[in-house]
Amino acid sequence: MPIARLAAFLSVVLSVVGGIHYYLWARLVRDIGWPASVHTALTVALIGLALLVPAGALASRRLPRDVLSPVMWVLYTWMGLMFFLFVLLIPADLVRGVAWLIDLISGAPLDPERRLLLARLFGGVVGLGGLVLAGVGLWTAARKVAIKPVQIALRGLPDAFAGFRIVQLTDVHVGPTIGRRFIEDLVSRTNALGPDLIVITGDLVDGSVADLAHHVEPLSRLSARHGVFFVTGNHEYFSGAEAWIAHLRGLGITVLRNERITLARGGQHIDLAGVDDPTGARFLTDHGTDLARALTGRDPARPVILLAHQPRTAIEAADHGVALQLSGHTHGGQLFPFNLLVPLQQPFVAGLHRLRDLTIYVSTGTGYWGPPMRLGVPAEIANITLQVG
């Protein structure tokens, strides 16, 4: 990245981070009227946490995972709490603004004691509410990942593939706060389902092969009758996609890069295709989504199952006559109310949808990204069963 562009990006990030922390300080420290010692302690804490954000980002590029992990647990937990405090402060300030406007219109004299009382009341509600939401989010993310049964009826599915079972894992985000123990449990529970096919639809890792190879090693023990398949997500390109593709292939996982294979069962056939994440085109030559290449020369009589990290690939997939697309990327929003914003960037957020003749299933993700929290959107291992439609 050119220095000028990097400097501009860092300026924006630091401005946003600094602005949010100042807003939290103004509403939850300054306006509350804490005793001097508490005011100073909270101010220092907020300054330290604000500085931890860029420091953590820089450290993540230089420190080994074992050293980095405790720092990132603190940083990411704070980022989750910060988000909830910020979201709750906005409606609180709207209510305070309406009260101030009413006083202004009515000509009521300024009452400093009333202002302080309201600041403490709203500050207390926001502070307690933020802690509760963050606690629920931590608890939800820490629970064992749910196995979610999904029944999908496909028109044109050969009779021999009725009952064909696919386990979809996606957006695991092995990295500073998700490691080997999580993967070992994931592999054990996935294999116990006895799937015909296992697919990993991107964003498996957040870090280099050198740092995370030990933590993903249990994936080599994934077992399915028709194999284990992987397509890249955007985070693979942030983490060294070529090295990860080679490493996953070394673990016995088939990486589909804008290509297609045929699956046979009972003398009948379907196609399985996989495409690179579109982000890849910005990082590496000959990377990025190329669905036309993946489907070149296919038998149109065979239904195609497409692995594509981002749900927005569905628009092109529908044009190409794909029967089923399996995607992730959105995490279902992960933290309410992010799920309300995801549709601004993706056509589908979570669950089963139809787009003309295409069926698309969007998993809410198997891990999490950033804050070790999920609110209103639990993680899942999608246990998909195909039926003749």
C-alpha positions as CSV (number, residue, x, y, z in Angstrom):
1,M,0.0,0.0,0.0
2,P,1.5,3.4,-1.0
3,I,2.6,5.5,2.0
4,A,0.2,8.4,1.2
5,R,-2.7,5.9,1.0
6,L,-1.7,4.2,4.2
7,A,-1.3,7.5,6.0
8,A,-4.8,8.6,4.9
9,F,-6.3,5.3,6.0
10,L,-4.6,5.5,9.4
11,S,-5.8,9.1,9.8
12,V,-9.4,8.1,9.2
13,V,-9.1,5.1,11.6
14,L,-7.5,7.1,14.4
15,S,-10.0,9.9,14.0
16,V,-13.0,7.5,14.3
17,V,-11.4,5.7,17.2
18,G,-10.5,8.9,19.0
19,G,-13.9,10.4,18.3
20,I,-15.8,7.5,19.8
21,H,-13.6,7.4,22.9
22,Y,-14.1,11.1,23.4
23,Y,-17.8,10.7,23.0
24,L,-17.8,7.9,25.7
25,W,-15.6,10.1,27.9
26,A,-17.9,13.1,27.6
27,R,-21.1,11.3,28.3
28,L,-19.9,8.7,30.8
29,V,-17.1,10.5,32.7
30,R,-17.3,14.3,32.2
31,D,-21.0,14.8,32.3
32,I,-21.6,12.4,35.3
33,G,-19.7,14.6,37.8
34,W,-17.6,11.8,39.3
35,P,-15.4,12.5,42.3
36,A,-12.0,13.7,41.2
37,S,-10.2,10.4,41.8
38,V,-12.7,8.4,39.9
39,H,-12.8,11.0,37.1
40,T,-9.1,10.8,36.7
41,A,-9.0,7.0,36.8
42,L,-11.7,6.6,34.2
43,T,-10.1,9.2,32.0
44,V,-6.7,7.5,32.1
45,A,-8.4,4.1,31.4
46,L,-10.2,5.4,28.3
47,I,-7.1,7.1,27.0
48,G,-5.2,3.8,27.5
49,L,-7.9,1.8,25.8
50,A,-8.0,4.2,22.9
51,L,-4.3,3.9,22.4
52,L,-4.6,0.1,22.6
53,V,-6.6,0.0,19.4
54,P,-3.8,1.2,17.0
55,A,-1.2,-0.5,19.2
56,G,-3.0,-3.8,18.9
57,A,-3.3,-3.4,15.2
58,L,0.5,-2.8,14.9
59,A,1.3,-5.6,17.3
60,S,-0.8,-8.1,15.3
61,R,1.6,-7.8,12.4
62,R,4.7,-8.3,14.5
63,L,4.1,-10.4,17.6
64,P,3.7,-14.2,17.6
65,R,0.2,-15.5,18.3
66,D,1.0,-16.8,21.9
67,V,2.3,-13.4,23.0
68,L,-0.4,-11.5,21.1
69,S,-3.4,-13.5,22.3
70,P,-3.8,-12.0,25.9
71,V,-3.5,-8.4,24.5
72,M,-6.1,-9.1,21.8
73,W,-8.5,-10.6,24.3
74,V,-8.5,-7.4,26.2
75,L,-8.7,-5.2,23.1
76,Y,-11.5,-7.2,21.4
77,T,-13.5,-7.4,24.6
78,W,-13.3,-3.7,25.0
79,M,-14.2,-3.1,21.4
80,G,-17.4,-5.1,21.9
81,L,-18.3,-3.2,25.1
82,M,-17.4,0.1,23.4
83,F,-19.7,-0.7,20.5
84,F,-22.6,-1.4,22.9
85,L,-22.0,1.7,24.9
86,F,-21.9,3.8,21.7
87,V,-25.1,2.3,20.3
88,L,-27.0,2.8,23.6
89,L,-25.7,6.4,24.0
90,I,-27.3,7.5,20.7
91,P,-30.9,7.0,21.7
92,A,-30.1,8.3,25.2
93,D,-28.8,11.5,23.7
94,L,-31.8,11.8,21.5
95,V,-34.1,11.6,24.5
96,R,-31.9,14.2,26.3
97,G,-32.0,16.4,23.2
98,V,-35.8,16.3,23.1
99,A,-36.0,17.2,26.8
100,W,-33.6,20.1,26.2
101,L,-35.7,21.3,23.3
102,I,-38.9,21.2,25.3
103,D,-37.3,23.3,28.0
104,L,-36.0,25.7,25.4
105,I,-39.5,26.1,23.8
106,S,-41.3,26.4,27.1
107,G,-38.8,29.0,28.3
108,A,-37.9,27.0,31.5
109,P,-34.8,28.3,33.2
110,L,-31.6,26.3,33.1
111,D,-31.4,23.9,36.0
112,P,-27.9,22.5,36.5
113,E,-29.0,20.0,39.1
114,R,-31.7,18.6,36.8
115,R,-29.1,18.3,33.9
116,L,-26.7,16.5,36.3
117,L,-29.5,14.2,37.4
118,L,-30.4,13.3,33.8
119,A,-26.8,12.8,32.9
120,R,-26.3,10.4,35.8
121,L,-29.6,8.6,35.1
122,F,-28.9,8.0,31.4
123,G,-25.2,7.3,32.1
124,G,-26.1,4.7,34.6
125,V,-28.6,3.0,32.3
126,V,-26.2,3.1,29.3
127,G,-23.3,1.8,31.4
128,L,-25.3,-1.0,33.0
129,G,-27.0,-1.9,29.7
130,G,-23.6,-2.0,27.8
131,L,-22.2,-4.4,30.5
132,V,-25.2,-6.6,30.3
133,L,-25.2,-6.8,26.5
134,A,-21.4,-7.4,26.4
135,G,-21.8,-10.2,29.0
136,V,-24.6,-11.9,27.1
137,G,-22.5,-11.6,23.9
138,L,-19.5,-13.2,25.6
139,W,-21.6,-16.0,27.0
140,T,-23.2,-16.7,23.6
141,A,-19.9,-16.8,21.8
142,A,-18.3,-19.0,24.5
143,R,-21.0,-21.7,24.2
144,K,-20.5,-24.8,22.2
145,V,-21.3,-24.1,18.6
146,A,-24.8,-25.4,17.7
147,I,-25.4,-28.0,15.0
148,K,-28.1,-26.5,12.8
149,P,-30.1,-29.0,10.6
150,V,-31.0,-27.5,7.2
151,Q,-33.3,-29.3,4.7
152,I,-32.9,-28.1,1.1
153,A,-35.1,-29.4,-1.8
154,L,-33.4,-29.0,-5.2
155,R,-35.2,-29.3,-8.5
156,G,-33.3,-31.6,-10.8
157,L,-31.4,-33.3,-8.0
158,P,-30.7,-36.9,-9.1
159,D,-32.6,-39.5,-7.0
160,A,-29.3,-41.1,-5.9
161,F,-28.4,-37.8,-4.1
162,A,-31.6,-37.7,-2.1
163,G,-30.5,-37.5,1.6
164,F,-27.0,-36.4,0.6
165,R,-25.5,-34.6,3.6
166,I,-23.2,-31.6,3.5
167,V,-21.6,-30.1,6.6
168,Q,-20.7,-26.4,6.0
169,L,-18.1,-24.7,8.2
170,T,-17.4,-21.0,7.5
171,D,-15.9,-17.9,9.1
172,V,-14.1,-19.7,11.8
173,H,-11.4,-17.0,12.1
174,V,-8.7,-19.0,13.7
175,G,-6.5,-16.3,15.2
176,P,-5.7,-14.4,18.4
177,T,-8.7,-15.6,20.3
178,I,-9.7,-18.8,18.5
179,G,-7.2,-21.7,18.5
180,R,-6.4,-25.4,18.4
181,R,-8.8,-26.4,21.2
182,F,-11.8,-24.9,19.3
183,I,-10.7,-26.6,16.1
184,E,-10.2,-30.0,17.8
185,D,-13.8,-29.9,19.1
186,L,-15.1,-28.7,15.7
187,V,-13.4,-31.5,13.9
188,S,-14.7,-34.1,16.4
189,R,-18.3,-32.9,16.2
190,T,-18.3,-32.5,12.4
191,N,-16.9,-36.1,11.9
192,A,-19.6,-37.4,14.3
193,L,-22.3,-36.2,11.8
194,G,-21.0,-38.7,9.2
195,P,-21.3,-36.3,6.3
196,D,-21.0,-37.1,2.7
197,L,-19.2,-33.8,2.0
198,I,-17.6,-31.2,4.2
199,V,-17.2,-27.6,2.8
200,I,-15.4,-24.6,4.3
201,T,-16.6,-21.5,2.7
202,G,-13.8,-19.0,3.5
203,D,-12.4,-16.8,6.3
204,L,-10.9,-19.8,8.1
205,V,-7.9,-17.8,9.4
206,D,-6.7,-14.4,10.7
207,G,-3.0,-14.7,10.7
208,S,0.0,-16.3,8.9
209,V,0.7,-20.0,8.3
210,A,3.8,-19.6,10.5
211,D,1.6,-18.5,13.5
212,L,-1.4,-20.6,13.0
213,A,-0.3,-23.9,11.4
214,H,-0.3,-25.7,14.8
215,H,-3.9,-24.5,15.5
216,V,-5.4,-25.6,12.2
217,E,-3.6,-28.9,12.1
218,P,-6.6,-30.9,13.4
219,L,-8.4,-30.1,10.2
220,S,-6.3,-32.8,8.6
221,R,-8.6,-35.3,10.5
222,L,-11.8,-34.0,8.9
223,S,-13.4,-37.0,7.1
224,A,-16.3,-37.2,4.6
225,R,-17.2,-39.8,1.9
226,H,-16.7,-37.4,-0.9
227,G,-14.0,-35.2,0.6
228,V,-13.3,-31.9,2.3
229,F,-13.4,-28.7,0.1
230,F,-12.4,-25.1,0.7
231,V,-12.8,-21.7,-1.0
232,T,-11.0,-18.5,0.0
233,G,-12.7,-15.7,1.9
234,N,-11.5,-12.1,2.1
235,H,-9.5,-12.8,5.3
236,E,-7.3,-15.4,3.6
237,Y,-6.1,-12.6,1.3
238,F,-5.3,-10.5,4.4
239,S,-3.3,-13.4,5.8
240,G,-1.3,-14.7,2.8
241,A,-3.7,-16.6,0.6
242,E,-1.1,-18.5,-1.5
243,A,0.7,-19.8,1.6
244,W,-2.7,-20.9,3.1
245,I,-3.9,-22.6,-0.1
246,A,-0.7,-24.6,-0.2
247,H,-0.9,-25.4,3.5
248,L,-4.5,-26.6,3.4
249,R,-3.8,-28.8,0.4
250,G,-1.1,-30.3,2.5
251,L,-3.7,-31.1,5.1
252,G,-5.7,-33.1,2.6
253,I,-8.2,-30.4,1.9
254,T,-9.2,-29.7,-1.7
255,V,-9.1,-26.0,-2.6
256,L,-11.4,-25.0,-5.4
257,R,-10.1,-21.9,-7.2
258,N,-12.6,-21.0,-9.9
259,E,-13.0,-24.7,-10.8
260,R,-15.4,-27.5,-10.7
261,I,-15.4,-31.3,-9.9
262,T,-18.0,-34.0,-10.4
263,L,-19.5,-36.0,-7.6
264,A,-20.8,-39.5,-8.3
265,R,-23.3,-41.5,-6.3
266,G,-25.3,-44.5,-7.4
267,G,-24.3,-44.0,-11.0
268,Q,-25.6,-40.4,-11.1
269,H,-23.7,-37.2,-10.9
270,I,-23.8,-33.6,-9.7
271,D,-21.2,-30.8,-10.0
272,L,-19.4,-29.0,-7.1
273,A,-17.9,-25.7,-8.0
274,G,-15.9,-23.1,-6.0
275,V,-14.8,-19.6,-6.6
276,D,-12.2,-17.3,-5.1
277,D,-13.4,-14.4,-3.0
278,P,-13.6,-11.2,-5.1
279,T,-11.1,-9.5,-2.7
280,G,-8.4,-11.7,-4.2
281,A,-8.2,-9.6,-7.4
282,R,-6.8,-6.7,-5.3
283,F,-4.0,-8.8,-3.9
284,L,-2.9,-11.4,-6.4
285,T,-2.9,-11.9,-10.2
286,D,-5.2,-14.7,-11.4
287,H,-7.2,-14.5,-8.2
288,G,-10.8,-13.2,-7.7
289,T,-14.2,-14.6,-8.5
290,D,-14.4,-16.1,-12.0
291,L,-17.6,-18.1,-12.1
292,A,-17.7,-18.4,-15.9
293,R,-14.3,-20.1,-15.7
294,A,-15.5,-22.5,-13.0
295,L,-18.6,-23.5,-15.0
296,T,-17.0,-23.7,-18.4
297,G,-17.9,-26.9,-20.2
298,R,-20.3,-28.2,-17.6
299,D,-23.2,-30.5,-18.5
300,P,-26.3,-28.3,-18.0
301,A,-28.3,-31.3,-17.1
302,R,-26.4,-31.7,-13.9
303,P,-27.2,-29.4,-10.9
304,V,-24.3,-27.4,-9.7
305,I,-23.6,-26.7,-6.0
306,L,-21.4,-23.5,-5.7
307,L,-19.2,-22.6,-2.8
308,A,-18.7,-18.8,-2.7
309,H,-17.7,-16.9,0.4
310,Q,-19.8,-13.8,-0.2
311,P,-23.6,-14.1,-0.7
312,R,-23.5,-11.4,-3.4
313,T,-22.1,-13.9,-5.8
314,A,-25.7,-15.3,-5.9
315,I,-26.7,-12.7,-8.5
316,E,-24.2,-14.0,-11.0
317,A,-24.8,-17.6,-10.0
318,A,-28.5,-17.3,-10.7
319,D,-27.7,-16.0,-14.2
320,H,-25.5,-19.1,-14.8
321,G,-28.2,-21.6,-13.7
322,V,-26.5,-22.7,-10.5
323,A,-28.9,-24.8,-8.3
324,L,-27.5,-24.2,-4.8
325,Q,-25.0,-21.7,-3.4
326,L,-23.4,-22.1,0.0
327,S,-22.0,-18.9,1.5
328,G,-20.9,-17.2,4.8
329,H,-19.1,-13.8,5.2
330,T,-21.9,-12.0,7.0
331,H,-21.8,-13.8,10.4
332,G,-25.5,-13.0,10.3
333,G,-24.5,-9.6,11.6
334,Q,-22.8,-11.2,14.7
335,L,-23.7,-8.3,17.0
336,F,-27.2,-6.7,16.9
337,P,-27.8,-4.2,15.3
338,F,-25.1,-4.9,12.7
339,N,-27.5,-7.4,11.1
340,L,-29.6,-4.4,10.1
341,L,-26.6,-2.9,8.2
342,V,-25.4,-6.0,6.4
343,P,-28.1,-5.7,3.6
344,L,-26.4,-2.5,2.5
345,Q,-23.5,-4.6,1.3
346,Q,-24.9,-8.1,0.8
347,P,-28.3,-9.3,-0.7
348,F,-28.8,-12.0,2.0
349,V,-27.8,-12.0,5.6
350,A,-28.5,-15.4,7.0
351,G,-30.5,-18.6,6.3
352,L,-32.2,-20.1,3.3
353,H,-33.3,-17.9,0.4
354,R,-34.4,-18.1,-3.3
355,L,-33.2,-16.0,-6.2
356,R,-35.1,-17.1,-9.3
357,D,-34.1,-20.8,-9.8
358,L,-31.2,-20.5,-7.3
359,T,-31.3,-21.6,-3.7
360,I,-28.8,-20.0,-1.4
361,Y,-27.9,-20.8,2.1
362,V,-26.0,-18.2,4.1
363,S,-24.4,-19.6,7.3
364,T,-24.2,-17.3,10.3
365,G,-20.6,-18.5,10.8
366,T,-18.9,-21.1,12.9
367,G,-16.6,-18.7,14.9
368,Y,-16.6,-14.9,15.3
369,W,-14.5,-12.0,14.2
370,G,-13.1,-9.3,16.4
371,P,-15.0,-9.1,19.7
372,P,-15.4,-12.6,21.2
373,M,-19.2,-11.9,21.3
374,R,-22.4,-12.8,19.5
375,L,-25.7,-11.1,20.3
376,G,-28.9,-12.4,18.8
377,V,-26.9,-14.4,16.2
378,P,-25.5,-17.7,17.5
379,A,-22.7,-19.5,15.6
380,E,-23.5,-22.7,13.8
381,I,-22.3,-25.9,12.1
382,A,-24.7,-26.2,9.2
383,N,-25.8,-29.8,8.7
384,I,-27.4,-29.7,5.3
385,T,-29.5,-32.5,3.9
386,L,-30.4,-32.4,0.1
387,Q,-33.8,-33.7,-1.1
388,V,-35.3,-33.9,-4.5
389,G,-37.4,-30.8,-5.2
